[in-house]
Amino acid sequence: MKGFISLLAFLICATPGLHAQDWARAKLEKSPRHQEWVKVKHGPREVQCFVVYPEIKDRATAIVMIHEIFGLTDWAREMADELAGAGYIVVVPDLLSGMATNGGGSSDFAGQGAVTKAVSMLPADQVMADLNAAADYAAKIPAGNGKVVVAGFCWGGGQSFRFAASNPDLKAAFVFYGPPPPAEDMARIHCPVYGFYGGNDARVTATVEKASESMKTAGKTYDPVTYDGAGHGFMRAGEAPDANEANKKAREAGLQRWLDLLKKI
């Protein structure tokens, strides 16, 4: 069953090729914000996390951000930096930490295909343990206010929904075009879940109706929004230089909705 779930996540999130992200790296390099790498430990395992701090005077809410099936890419780090620019501390664990042949992470695999395969086969328990360690770290950052939310994209979107059922201390979960967990797990969710989906992404968006029914039955808050004409991965694709108009609009609307929701936490 676990192998089937991993395969399903691969099929749902994999896209035909991933464009070079030089544009994302260029934006990241121009950022004035403090960026650092930290090692978060749980048991014998060490997880490398990319952390970005906002330039504000008040203590900030922390976002644990879960990368796509493509691993911890330049875009994932640039997205984290953009959120920090909006006033949030962002912690992005590289869930492939230690999984490359040389003991490295996402950047140490031999090509994007190897990264995608490795992410799709990550043990579910290990992913949740890594995320719990990252959330614990985020909650204790001195510049933080103790509030932690989770957000994820593609494969990471599905993991953010799962993590909401695993960690009772989260204040909110933001699911970007990721599949839901089994209905029986939803009873363990203690925070509101907000969904962001593409109208032209039936592989994932077709799961929304059943997820809504299951969350309602469990007495949980689930607020999904579908953006007409947008495809899978619109938060990344809508920012790329070759973005189509539907993805651009979905990214702008999705980001604004996300920031508006974050302000209420």
N, C-alpha and C positions, 0 to 999 in steps of 0.2 A: 504493500500500500504506500509506504514512504517513497519507494522508487517511482511509483505512478505519480505521486504529488509533485516530486521533483521534475519529472518529465513534463507534467502539465504546466508547471511554472515556466519551464524553458520554452514550451510552445507558445504560451500566452505572451511572454515578454520579449522573446527574440524577434528582432527585426532584420530585414535583409540588408546587412552591412551597417556599420556605424561610421559616420563621416568624421574626418579629422577634426579635432577640437582646438586648433591653433587659436581661433577667435576667443575661446573660453580662457585659454592660458594667457593670452594677451590682456584680457580684462583683469584676470587675477593678479598679474604682475604689476598692474597700475594701481591696485588697491592701496589705500593708505592705512588700512586696518591691520591690527596685529594678528598674525597667523602663526600657529605653532603645531608641532607634532608631539603628542604625549603617548606614553605606553600605559594602558589600563590593564590591570591584572585580575584574573579570577582563577584560583587554583594554580596549576602550573602554566596556564595559558596567558600569553601577552597579546594584547590587541592594540595595533597602532591606530591612533585617532587623530584626525585633522581637526583643529579647533580654531575658530575665528571669534574675535571679540569686537563688540560694537564700540564706537567712540561716543559714549554718553556718560552722564554724571550719576545716574541712578543704577541700582542693581537690576539686572535683567533676567527675564525668563530664558531658560535654556531649551534648545531644540536638539533632540537626538535625530539626526537625519540619516536615512538608510538609502544607500546607493542602488542604482539599477542593477540589472543582471550583468551589466558591462563592467562591474567592479568600481573601485574608487577612481573615477576618471577626472580629467581636468574640469569637465563641466560640473561634476558633483561638487568639486571644491569651489568652483566659481559661483554655483548656486548658494552654497553655504556662505560665501563672502557677501553675496547680495542680501541675504537675510540678516547678516550681521550689520550691514549698512542700514537696515530698517530698525535696528535697535535690539537685536537678540544675540545671545551667545549660542553658537552652533557647534555641536560635536558630531563629527562624522566618522564612525568606526570603519576601518577597512576590514570587512568580514572575511577577507582572504588572507589576513595576517598569518604568517607562518605556513601557508598552504602551498606556496610555490616550491619547486624542487630544491632551491637553495635556502629555504626557510624564510623567503621574503613574502611580499604581498602582491596586490593587484598589478603593480608596475613591473613585477619580475617574471611574469608569465610570458611564454613564447607566442605572442600574438593574441588578438582579441578573441578568436575562436576558443583558445585554451582558457581564457578568463571566463567566458560565458559558460563553458562546460563546467568549470570548477565551481562557479557560483551556484549553478543549477543543482549540483550534487552536494552542497554543504549540508551537514547533519542538522536537522531541525533543532535539536536540543542545544547544540553548540551555538547556533545563531541566537537563540533566546538568551543563553548565558552571556554571550558577548554583548547583547543589547542591554541586559540588566546591569552589567558592569559599567557600560558607558553611561547609562542613566544614573547610576549611583555616583559616578564621578561628576556628572553634570550637576546633580543636586547639591554637591558640596563645594562647587567653585565659589571662592570668596566674593567674586563680582556678581554672582547670581543671587536671585531672590528665593531660591529653593524650589521654584516651580519648574517642572519638566514636561515637555510634550514630545510626541514622536511624529515624524513625517517620513514618507518613503515614496519612491517612484518605481513603477513597473514591478519587477520582482520585489523591490523594496516596499512598494505600496502594499503588496500582499503581506509582507512581513510586519509592516506597521499595524495592520488590522489584527494580525496574530498577536503582536506584542501587547496590544490593548487588552487582550484576554489573559496575558501572562503577568503584567505588572500593574497592581492595583493603585499605584501612586501617581500614575500619569494623569495629567490634567486634561489632555485631549489627544486624539489621534487623527492625523491627516493622511488620507489614503489617495494617492494619485495613480489612477488606472491600474489598480492591483486587485486580485481576486480575494474574496472573503474567506475566513476560516470556517470550519464545519459549524453548523447551527448549534450543536451542543456546547461548543466553546464560548459562544456569545454570552451565555449567562454569567460568565466570569468577568465581563467587561465592566469597568467602573467609571469610565469617562465617555464623553460624547465622541462620536466618530463622524468625521466630515469627509465625504467622497468627492473626487474630481475625475470626470470621465469624458472620453471623446465620443462624439456622436458617430464617427466612422471607425469605431473600435469595438465591433460587436463581440469579438472573442472575450473581452473583459466586461464590457457594458451590459451584455446579456445576463451577467450574474447579479446585477443591481436589484432587480425586482425581487428575486428570491431572498437576497440579503436583507432587503427592507422588511419583508414579511417575517423573517427569522428574528431580526433585531426587535421588531415591534412585539412579537410573541414573548421575547425575553425581557421586555420592558426597558429596552435600552434606546439611547438617542443615536440615530443614524440619519445624517442629512446629506444625501448625494445630489450632485448637480452634474448634468451632462451638457457639454459644449458642442453645439451643432457644427458639423463639418470637420471637427478636429479629429486627428488620428491618434494612434497610440504614441505616447512619449511627447505630447505636445509642449510640455514645459521645457524640454530640451530643444526639440525640433522648432518650436516657435521662436526661439532666440537665435537660431543659426542664421548665417548670412543668406542661405537659400530657402528660408522659411516661406511656406505658402500663407495666404491671407487668413485662412481659417485657423491655422495653428498659432499665428501671431495673435489673433483676437482672443483665442482660448487662453493663451499664456497670460496676456494682459489681464483678462477678466479673472482667471484663476488665481493669479498672484494677488490681485487687489482683494478678492474674497478672502484669501488666506490671511493676508495682513490685517484685514478688518476683524476676522475671527480671533486672531492672536491678541489684538488689543483688548478683547473682552475677558481674557484669562487672568 
